[in-house]
């Protein structure tokens, strides 16, 4: 349901295009790891994945479950709340591993947070948390890097600018692009720090491809 709502709403906010290194969708039971830049990008990523027939389980901050309607949709969809900085935090990885074993795709944000920047420009992904690598080691699931660009053209900056960006997006119709890279295998014998760095590099490459499609300076200059 959440993916289908995103697919219905996103075309009104901008012009979404999707590319992939493969003609087929990510294999069932894959971990899809994306860069996180804006409050708008989860919807954009879900809409892009649905074009490939993929409706993932999403790992997201537990606070979203307290929002009326959205919380109910998250609960009904079997999405995974992350209770950060509590004794319940580790349980999110266990729930995610169960979803993967059941053949669900899992969408995770390696950075685990939004950037503090106020501008609308693109930039490479920030440092990744170790949870992705630990989940890949425990589950043996392939990791599919996903890069998205353009979401900050919809919403970014302080609260007033966020609201303004969302309200004016239907008139501006910014270009949005999602690129899906080749799957990675992060075996348990690869130490967590190395696996985390490998995943971040792959997501950065996918982001660079997406940003290049939009002509973003950060991608064109190779920074």
N, C-alpha and C positions, 0 to 999 in steps of 0.2 A: 504493500500500500504506500509506504513512504517513497519508494522509488518511482511509483507511478504518479504520485502527486508532484514530485520533483520534475518528472518528464513533462508534465502538463504546464507547470509554472515557468520553468527556465526559459522556454522559447519566447515568453513575453518580456523577459528581462534582457535578453541579448541573443547574439547569433552564435550558436554553439556548433563547433566542428570537432570531429573525433578522428584520430589516426591511431594505428597500431602497428607494431613490428610483425604481427601475425594476422592471418586472415581469420583465424578462429578466436573464440572467446577464451579467457583464462580457464584452465582446467578446474573442475569442481574440487572443492577442498583447498583452494589456493588462498594465500594471504595477499591481499592487494594493499600496498602501502603507498600513500599519496602525500604530497606536500600540502601544508596548511597555511593559507595566506589571508583568508577572509571568512567572515561569517557566512558568505554566500557560497563558498566552494563545496561544502558537503552536498548541497542540492545539485550543483553543476556536475559533480563527479557521479552522483547517483543517476542523473539523467543520461550522462554519457555511457555509463555501464549498461543501462537498460537497453540502449541501442544495440548492444552485443548480447542481449538476452540474459544479463547478469543482474540479480537483485541481491546484493550482499547483506550480511549481518554487519552492523557498524559498531565499533567500539567508540564510546563517547563519554564525556564527563557526566557523572551521575546527576548533576544539577539539572540537566535537560529533562529528566524524568519527572521533575516537579512542575514543569510547565503544562498547564491544562491543554488538552487535545494532543499536543506533541508527545507528552509523556505516555498517553494511552497508546498512540501509534507505535512508539518505540517498544512498549511492553508487548503489544500484540504481535509485532514483527520479530520478536525474539532477539532484539538488539542487546548489546552488552554494556551495562553501566560501569564506569570506572570510578571508584571511590578513592580519589587521590589522597595521599598522606593519611590514610587510615589503615586499621588492621584488615579491612575488607579489600584493599587494593589488589592483593595477590589473587583473590577469587576471580577477578576479571579475566586473567590469563587461563584459569581453569575452565571458565564458561566459554571462552573463545576456542579452546582446544576441543571442547565437546561439539561446538558448531562445525568445526573443520572436520571432525571425525564423521559427522552426519552428512558430509558432502556439501556444506554451505560454503559460499565465498565469504571471506571476512575482510572488511575494509578497516584499516587502521592508519592513524596519522603518526608517523615516526617521530615528529617533533613534539607532539603532545601539547602544543600550545600555539597561539597566534603570535606573529611578530609584533614588536612594540612600535614599529614604524607608523607614522601618520600619513605618509604620502601614498599615492596610488600606484607607484612603480613596482615592477617585478624585481625579485632578487632570488638568488639560489636558496634552497632549503637551509634552515638553521640546523644546529646539532640535533641528532636523534637520541631518544632515550633507549635504554637497553631492552625494554619489554618486547619489542619486535623480534630481536635476535633470540631472546629466551623462549618465546613462543615458537619460533621456527625450529629451534633445537629440540624442544619438547614434543612437537607435533610431527616433525619431518615434512611439513607442508611446503610446497614451492612458494617463493615470494615473487610477486609480480609488481614491478615498479610502475607507478602512474604519476605523470607530471601534468599539472593543470596551470593555465595562465589566463589572465583576464578577469578573474574573480574580484580583484581589488578595484577594477573599474566599476564594479557594481556597488560594493560596500567596502570602505576602508576609513581609517582615521577615527576621530572622536565621535561621540554619540550623535550629535546633530548632523555631522557629515554622513554618518552611516545611514541615518533615516532619509536624508536628502538624496543620497545616492540610490537607495532602493526605490524611492518615489519617482525619480527622474529616469531611471534605467529604461522603462518601456519606451520613452521618447528618444533616448540616446542610442539604445540598442547596441551596447558595446560588443565587440568580438570576443568570443571565449573559445579556448581550445584545450582539449584533453588528449594526451598521448600516452599510450600503454606500451611499455617496453617488454623485452624478453624476460621470461621467468628466471629466477636465480635459485640455486640450491645452497643452503647454508647448513652443512652437516655439523653435528655436535662437536666434532673434533676441531672445528674452527672456533677460536676463542671469541667470547661475546663482543669484545671491543672491535675485533677485526670484522666480524660479521655485521655489526652495526655500521661500521664505516663503509663496508661493501654495499650495503643496502642504501645508505645515504648517497653514495656516488651514483648508483643506478637511478635513483629517483631524481637526482640532480640532472643527469643526462636526459631523462624523460621530460623534466621541466624545461630544459634548455630547448628541446625540440618543439615543445608546445609554445614557449615564448617566442621562438624564432618564427613560427607561423604567424604570430601577431606583429612581428617587426619590433619587438621590445628591445630597447638599447642594451639591457643587461645580457641578453642572449647574443645579440649581434656583435658586441665587443668582446665576448668571451670571458667576461668577468665572473 
